[in-house]
Structure formats: structure tokens, C-alpha cells
Amino acid sequence: MAFEGFQLVTNAVVESRDPERNVPAAIYGSIIIVVLVYLSIAFVALGTLGHGALVEFQEYALAEVAKPVLGTAGGVLVGVAALFSTSSAINGTAFGASRMLAEMAQSDAAPRAMSFRNRKQVPWAAIVALTFFSILLTAFNQLETVAAFSSITFLLICAVVGLSNLKLSKMTGSNRFIVV
């Protein structure tokens, strides 16, 4: 799941300048940047702690990697970075899902109210609805349930999109091997 979210860029087509050029550049550019960052972090983490310690510390491994260089502040810094990362993921998901919901509403596949946009084309009604239901889901469930629901939903959506692209490959011009 580390590389999820890049497909959300395509939901910004309505609000983008020169989307034919900028959307592919944003997707490929962000993938390249993330790969380089992840590889750099992996090499530093392995070089600092080694495989055994990384496995032992599990979710807290990066905080442990930062401690030899920055002390306790390193662990705090990694924790703050994790909060920013989580906030960014939530923001990206809300951004993409609200645009998708607005498009579905315009096609009569969702309630019409979800298609309401402000003068800058931001689907405010979809953002409010998604935020409200997300807060409800979070308030009345454990974090593990919310995470599992999110992961399963993401995997199902990716599978449906992949299968749809496979079925429409002649029309879209996509490479069937890459889709599979």
C-alpha cells in the first residue's frame, strides 16, 4: 500500500491547467520522487540498524533509526513526520474521492447533491459528506477496523479499475500486459 494515491491525481483534471501535459507529468514525477525517497530511507535504515533490528522494532523502526543521530528528538521528529504523512494521505483521499463522487453524481450514479461545486469547481457538497461519514466511521469503530475497511476498499477499487481498463483496452489503447 506504500505506493497508493497516485491515481488520485487524475481526479483533478477538471481543475487543472493543460491536463494532457500536467497530469502525466505529475503522476510519473511523483512516482520517481517517492521511489528515490523510499530507497534512500531503506538504505539508511538498513545501514543504521540492520535487518534484525528493523524487524524487531516494526512500526517504530524509523524512530529507532533517527535516535543514534538525533537522540530522543529524532524519535519525536519521525513521529511528527508520520502525523504529516497521515494528514497528507487523508487530504489526498478526500481530494480524489470528492471529485470522483461529484463526477458520479453528474452521471446519476450518486445523489445529485454531491455534484454541487463552488465557482472554483471544488465539489464542496461531496467533501462535506465524505468528511461527515469518515468522522462517523472513525468515532464508532476501532482504528484497526477503519484501516482494514480503507485497505479493502482501496484494493477493490484498484481491481475494478484494472478490470475495466482491461475490458476497454482496445478503446483506451492501454497495454493489456501492463494492466494485468
N, C-alpha and C positions, 0 to 999 in steps of 0.2 A: 504493500500500500504506500510505500515511500514516494512513488512517482505519480500518485493520483493528483488530479486537479488541472492538468494541462489542457484537458478538453474543455474546461470552463471558459477558456479564452474565446472560443468560438461563439459563446452566447453574447458576446459584446459587439457582434457585427453591426447591429443597428446603431450603436453609439460610437462606432469607430470611424476615423478618417482613413480613407483609402484601404478598406479592409482586405482587398485582394492581395495587397503587398504587406500590410502591417500584421495581420492575424498569423499567417505562416511564419513570419519573422519572429513574432512574439513566442509562438509555440516552440519552434526549433531553438531559438536563443535561450529560452528559459530551461529547456531540457539540457542543453550543453552546460549552462551555468550550474544547474543542480548536480549533474554528473561530476563536474570538476570539484564542487564543494564537498559532495559525499565521498569521493575518492580521497580528497585531501584529509578529511576528518578521519576516515578509516585508517589511512597510513599513520597519521599522528597517534590515533588511539592504540593501534597495534604496536607502534614503536614505543609508546609510553608505558603501557600496562602489559601488553602481551595477550595472547588469545585466552589463556586460562582465567586471568583476572577479568577480562571483558565479559566472559560467560558468567563468572561468579557475581558480578555487580549488576548484570542485566539492564534494567531500565535506568539505573543510576551510573552506568559506565562512563558517560561523558563527563559527569560531575567529578568522578574519580580521576579522569584523565586531566582535568583542569587543576586539581589540587596540588600536584607537585610543582607547578609553575606559579600559580596564583594563590595557593593556600585555600583557606575557607572561602575567601572571596570568589575563587574560581567556581566552587560548587554553587554559590549564590548566583553568579553570572550565568552559568548554564541553566539554572532554574528560571531565571528571568527570560533568557533566550527561548526556553521551552514555552513559557507563557505567551511571548510574542508570536512564536511559531503557531501555537494553537489558535490564537486570536486571528492570525492571518488565514489559517485554514478555514475557520468559521466564516470569516468575511468573504473569502473566495467562494465558498459553498453557497452562502446567501446570495452573493452576486450572480453566480451562474444559475442557481435553481430558480431565483425570482424571474430572471429573463426567460428561462425555459417555460415556467408556469405561465407567464404573460403570453408567450407565443402559443402555448396550448390553448389558452383561453380565447385567443383570436381565431383559432381553428375550431372552436366549440368543443374542445376536448377537456375543458376545465370551466369552472364558473366564470361567466363574463366579467364579473367584478375584478378578477385577477389580471385582466388586460389593461386596467386603468394606469395611465402613465402621466407624469407631470410634463411640463413644457420642455424639459431636457431629455425626454423619453425614458426616464427612470420609472420602472414599474413599482411604484410605491405601495399599491394595494397588495401585491404579491409579497413584497418584502415584509410588510406588517403581518400578513397572515402566516408566512413561514416562521417569522420570529416568534409570534404568539404560540404556535404549535410546538416549536422547538423548546420554548421555555416550559410549556406544559409537560412535554415528554421528559425533559430533564428534571423537573420538580417532582414528578411522581414515579420515577424509576431510579435504579442504581446506575452509576456511571458505566459499569460493565454492560448493562442492558442497552444503554444508549449507544455505546461504542459498537457493540455487536450488531445492533439494528442499522447503524450507519454503514458499517462494513458490508453487511449483506446487501443493503440497498445499492451501494456503490457497485458491487460485483454484479448484481442483477442488471443494473442499467448498462454497465460495460458489455455484458453478454448480449443484451438485446440490441445495443448499438452495433456491436460487431456482427451479429447475425443479420441485422438489417442491411448493413454495408455489404455483407457477403451476397445477400439476395439481390441487391441493387448494383452490384459491381459493374455490370455492363453499362448501366446508365451513369454511374459516378466515375467510371474509369479507374477504379481502385484495383490494386494488385490483390487477387484472391489469396495468394500465398501469405502475404503480409497480414491480411485480415484474420486468417486462421491462426 
